[in-house]
Amino acid sequence: MKWILQVSLILILLTGCNNDPQKKPKALPYFGNYDIVFSETNGVESIDTVYPTIPAFKYLNQDSVMISSKSMKGKVWIANFFFTSCPSICPPMISQMKRLNLLTQDIAPEVQFMSFSIDPKTDQPHVLRTYIKNNGIQTKNWYFFTGNEAKTHALGVKHFMVHADKDPMAAGGFAHSDGMVLVDREGYVRGVYRGTQTEDVNRLNTDLRKLLDIEYGIKSKH
């Protein structure tokens, strides 16, 4: 009898859980530690999975303009974490980000690229502008952000699921992963990709277009 009750509970969870918080066609999975929420409507019980969203934030961009997450609402985000003096994974990661930015110019109005500096004491706006110029980067829909170091590291680890921290043993004094993160219009993380790997960045390009098409009805040229 006990095992029957356990199986029944599992079946209820499987059928009642909603993996799509917005009740719309799902193009991609949701990422992050979710909560199980029990509710009752008109006597009918339901069980939903509630995924985390990126919290509100504000940063200075490369032009010394304060940009808020609220001002970028309505766009799909592609984010990474870097620092300008990084001698290891940042150059290939930024190169791949630049390539992806060029690949997605046909959908540029729908997408916001953002690169968060994890070394803001060094990466002041004028340093970011020099970095952008030296790397031949177009910034029509790409912000380079600088702000509070501790908050940026926490934002990366807790919410964008990208490791970022000080490490005196690491090249450049900071350790971080090469993750590129895809975030939907509602602030849900929908994918994390190896930003130094061409194949993974190509997959991000495909997933981005799939997300825009299936969930937002925006067709792309590719």
N, C-alpha and C positions, 0 to 999 in steps of 0.2 A: 504493500500500500504506500509506503514511504517513497519508494522509487517512482511510483506513478505520479505522486504529487510533485516530485522534483522535475520529472519530464514535462508535466503540465506547465509548471512555472517557466521552464526554459522556452517552451513553445509560445507562451504569452509574451515573454520578453522579445523573442525573435519577430513575432508578428506585430507587436505593439510599438517597437522602437522605430523612431523616425530618424533616419540618417540624414535627412535634408531639412534643416531648420526652417527653410522658407516654403516648404510644401510645393516645390517646383521641380521640373525634370532635372535630374542630377547628371552633370557632365563629368564631374571629377569627385573623388572622395573628399571628406573633410578631415583636417589634421588637428591634433591636440588632445589633451586630456579632457574627456567629456563627463558631464554629469547626467545621471538618470533622474528624470522628473516624473513623478506620478501626479495625475490630475483626474478630475471627474467632471463630466459635462452631461447634464440631464440623466444622471444615474449611470452613465457609461464611463468606465475607467479606461484610461489610456496611459501608456508609458512612452516618453519621448527621450531621445538623446539630445542634449544641449551642448554644443561645441563652443569653445571660447572665441572671442573676436579680438582683434588688435585694439588696445585701448587708445584713447585720445592722446595726441602728442603735438608738440610745437618745436620747430627747429629753425635756426638760421640757415638759409641756403647760400649758394656760392655768390649770390649778388647782395648778401647782407639783408635779405628780406625774410621776415619771420613768416614761416609757412605752417599752417595747422593741418592736421589730418582731416578736419572738417571741411577745409577748403578744397580737398582732393576727393571728397566723397562723390560717388557716381562714376568713378573710374576704377578699372582693374589695376592693381599695383604689382610691380615687379621690383623686389628689394634685395639688396645685399649689404654686407658690412665689410669695411675695408679701412685702410689708412694710407695716406699718400707716400709715406716713407717705407712702406712694407716691401721687403726685398724678395719675398717668397711667392705666395699664392696670389697676391693681389694683382700683379701685372697681367697674368693670364686670365684671371677672373674678370678684371675690368675690360680686357680685350674682348672676351666673350660677351660681356654685357653690351659693349659697344656694337659688336656684330649683331646681337639680337635686336638692339635698338634700330639699327639700319634695316634689318629684315622685316620689322613690324611698322615701317613708316606708313603703310597703307591703312593701318588701324591706329595710328598715333593719337587721334583725338579721344580714343577710348581707353588709353593705357598711360599710366604714370610710372616712370622709372624713378627709383630713389636709391642712393648710396649713402649709408650712414657711416660717418667717420667714428672709429673707436678710439682715436687719439685726438680729441678736439682741442687740447692745449696747443698742439702743433698745427692742426688743420683748421686754421682760421679761414674766413671766406676768401681772402686774397690768395692764400695758399691753394685753396680749392680751385680758384679761377686759373691760376698758373698751371695746376695739374691738368685741368680740362684742356687748356690750350696746348700744352706739351703733348697730350695724348690724342689731339685731333678729334675731340668728342663734340657731337652736336647735342645741345641741351634744350631743344624745343620742348620736349616732354620728359626731361631728366633733371631731377634735383640732386645736388650733393649737399648733405646735411651735416651740420656741426652743432653740438650742444653739450649738455651735462654728461660727463663721461660715465659715471656710475649708472645713471638712468638709461643711457644708450646701451651699455652692456646688459643690463637687466631686460631691456626691451628686446634685444636680440635673443637672449637665452630663453626667457619666459614666454615670449609671445610670437616672435618670428622663427623660433626653434633653430637659431643659428648660434653656435658657440662664439663668445667674444669675451676676452678677459686679459688683464695684465699678466705677463709671464716673462720674468727676467731671463729665462733660459731660451725663450723663443726668439727667432730672428726679428729684430726690430722692437723687441720688448713687449709684444702683444701676441697672444695666440687666438686664432679664430678659424672657423671652418669656411669652406668655399661655397656655402649654400646660396642659391638664388631662390627666392620665395615668391610664389604666386598667391596673391590675395584677391578675393572677389570684391564686388562692389559693396557688399554688406560687412566686409572686414574679416571674413573667415579665411584662414589659410587653406588653400586647395592643392598645394604641391610644394615640395622642397627638392631642389635639383643640384647636382654637382656643377658649380659654376665654372670649373676649369676644364670640364669635359665637353667637347664639341657635340657628342652624341646626346648627352643629357640636355644641353641647351637647345638642341634641335627638338627634343621631346617637349621642352617647355614651350617653344614656339607653337608646336602642334596643339598642346593642351590649352594654351591661351586662346587660340582660335576656336577650339572646341567649346570652351567655356563661354566665349562671347556669342557663339552661334546658338548653342543649345539652351543656355539659360537666359540670354538677353536678346536673342533674335537678330544679332548683328553678323551679317555675312562678310567674310573677308575675301580678298582676291586670290589667296593661295589655298 
